[in-house]
């Protein structure tokens, strides 16, 4: 099981129970803790902007940066995932990840 944590104190926000995937994406059922309520609006805003990303790419990037500033994703064995793109809608989550951090300066 993958887990989502608060970046500031490492507190558990949700368990992500993998239900399937389509490489490179994984799909999961979200089992949130009470603390997830604090970050749920960040994911709602990111999804809203994702629907119109072609017109508002900079707005979407800011919204996703807010998510990355607030949370960390951890592998099933507990290590922090260096790079990930995570979407959450209700009790469903889907993400892709990399074992290497993405350096915006290299792009």
C-alpha positions in Angstrom: 0.0 0.0 0.0 1.3 3.4 -0.9 0.7 6.3 1.5 0.2 10.1 1.3 1.8 12.3 4.0 1.9 15.9 5.1 5.2 17.4 4.0 5.7 19.5 7.1 5.3 16.9 9.8 5.0 13.5 8.0 1.6 12.9 9.3 -0.4 10.3 7.5 -3.1 11.8 5.2 -4.3 8.7 3.3 -3.6 5.2 2.3 -3.7 4.5 -1.4 -4.8 0.9 -2.0 -3.8 -0.1 -5.5 -6.7 -1.4 -7.6 -4.9 -1.6 -11.0 -3.0 0.4 -13.5 -2.1 1.1 -17.1 1.6 1.7 -17.2 3.0 4.2 -16.3 -0.1 5.0 -14.2 -1.3 3.3 -11.0 -4.9 3.5 -9.9 -6.0 3.2 -6.2 -8.8 3.5 -3.8 -8.2 6.5 -1.4 -8.6 5.8 2.3 -8.3 9.2 3.8 -7.6 10.2 7.4 -9.2 13.2 9.0 -6.1 15.2 8.1 -6.8 14.7 4.4 -9.6 17.3 4.6 -6.9 20.0 4.8 -5.5 19.1 1.4 -8.6 17.9 -0.5 -9.3 21.4 -1.9 -5.8 21.4 -3.4 -6.6 18.3 -5.4 -10.0 19.6 -6.4 -8.5 22.8 -7.8 -5.7 20.8 -9.6 -8.4 18.6 -11.3 -10.5 21.6 -12.3 -7.5 23.2 -13.9 -6.4 19.9 -15.5 -9.6 19.9 -17.5 -8.5 23.2 -19.3 -4.7 22.7 -19.1 -4.3 23.7 -22.8 -5.6 27.2 -21.9 -4.2 27.5 -18.4 -1.0 25.5 -18.1 0.7 28.0 -15.8 -2.4 28.0 -13.5 -2.3 24.2 -13.4 1.5 24.2 -12.7 0.9 26.6 -9.7 -1.9 24.4 -8.4 0.2 21.3 -8.7 3.2 23.1 -7.0 0.8 23.8 -4.1 0.1 20.0 -3.8 3.8 19.1 -4.0 4.5 21.7 -1.3 1.9 20.2 1.0 2.3 16.4 0.6 4.7 13.6 0.0 4.0 10.2 -1.5 5.6 7.1 -0.1 6.3 3.7 -1.6 4.8 0.6 0.1 8.0 0.1 2.1 7.9 3.7 3.4 10.5 5.5 1.4 9.6 8.9 0.0 8.9 9.0 -3.8 11.3 11.5 -5.3 9.0 12.6 -8.2 5.3 12.0 -8.8 2.2 13.3 -10.5 -0.9 12.5 -8.4 -4.5 13.2 -9.1 -7.4 12.6 -6.6 -11.1 12.7 -7.4 -13.4 11.6 -4.5 -12.1 8.3 -3.3 -10.2 7.5 -6.4 -6.5 8.3 -7.0 -4.2 7.8 -10.0 -0.5 8.6 -10.3 2.8 8.1 -12.0 6.2 8.4 -10.4 9.9 8.4 -11.0 12.7 7.2 -8.8 14.7 10.3 -9.9 13.7 13.9 -9.0 12.7 16.1 -11.8 14.9 19.2 -12.1 12.9 22.1 -13.7 16.2 23.8 -14.6 17.0 20.9 -17.0 13.8 21.3 -19.0 
